[in-house]
Amino acid sequence: MKAISLWSGGKDSCFACYKAIQQGHEVVSLFNFTDTGSRNSLSHGLPFEAIHKQITMTGFPFLQKAMPKVNYRQEFKSLIEEWKEKQGIEGIVFGDIYLEEHKDWIDKVCEELAIKPIMPLWKNDTADLINEIIEAGFKAMVVATNAKYLGKEWLGRQIDKEFIEDLSALRNIDLCGEKGEFHTFVYDGPLFKEKVKFNKGNKISRDDRWFLEIL
């Protein structure tokens, strides 16, 4: 199926794209949405430039677009309708795992668009999934945390076996951060032509969250 893949810069959207391709779908473009005010990514708060460099290293065609939070649904539908007409896409790849309210939104919007939602990670056990991502060869690190759950000391941590062990010990954190406990930045793996080169900047507190600058 000819599809576009939603891309946040994090491990789940990246792995969903990878799995969709493995399933035989033709991903013709990656879509990354930014905040109209800050130019940071809507989902992870990563700077436009960091995502731009990251996606470039995949070699995939891509679209980065500022999207309003108030009229997001309508803007999203208009964009997909345009790509259906001009590019002939039939599906959209999503990286959601188990939040039913997210799937309800996806199912409703895709039904209205007459397009297929492709959800390769849906209902996967998150403990199995995080290990599968690591074993597939993807390299990622923590770039944002919800301060209610994880402090700034988690920023910059690599997503590896040690990370899983330390996170598991906390007992109240989903191992994939599905509820927003943490977000990641993928910088290497099977989808990448080259490793993303970057520097770590300051750790910044904003709106009850911690962010690691990616330079």
C-alpha positions, 0 to 999 in steps of 0.5 A: 500500500502506498503510504506516508508515515508520521514522523516525530523523531522518536523511536516509536514513529521510526520503528512503525515506519520500519515495520510498515516497510517490512510488511510490504507498504511503500512509504513515499514520504515522512511527515513531521509537524512543527508548532507554528509559534516555536518551530519545534516538533509538536510531539517531542519539542525537538527543534525543526533543524534537528528533525530536518537533519535527522530525516535527511539522513534517512534518505526518504522524501519528507515534508515538514509543516507548521500545524496549528493546535486549534485547527489541527484536525482540519489542517491534517485532513486537508493535507492528507486529501491533497496527498491522496489526490496528487500522490495517490496515497492509500494509507498513513503509518502511525506509531501508537501502541495502546492509548485507545483515545488516540486510536479512536481519533485515528480511526474516525479521521481515517474513516472520514478521509477514506484512507487506511490507518497502518498501525504496526505497533498497536497492542504490542507489549511495550517490554517486548517492543522496546527490546525489539527496537534495540535488537533491530539496531536502532540507536536512540536517546532520551531528549525530553521527560515529564518532570512528574515521573522522570528528572533531568538526570534521565536526559541523554540516556541511551535506550539500551538494556541498562536503561530498560533495567533502570526504568523497570525498577521504577515500576510506574513508568511505561517502558516505551513512555507511551503516556508521555513519561519520556521522549526520544531522538533516534540517530542511527539504525536500519532506516538511516543512510548515515548516522546523525551527527549532533551535540548535546546542549543544555538541560532546560525546564519548561512547562513541567518538563525537562528538555535536552538541547540537540545542537 
